[in-house]
């Protein structure tokens, strides 16, 4: 059983999540803009996530 996580592992995970979070956010904005909306919806985010999975 793992009891601890190194600082470096946490930083690496944080950086990866931020990178993919920004990609997903940009794609979600693209979907909203294509639909001529100013608001990003939950569906935009779900579609953006699906693009990267």
Secondary structure, DSSP 4 states (H G I P E B T S, - for coil): ------HHHHHHHHHHHHHHHHHHHHHHHHHHHHTT-SS--HHHHHHHHHHH-
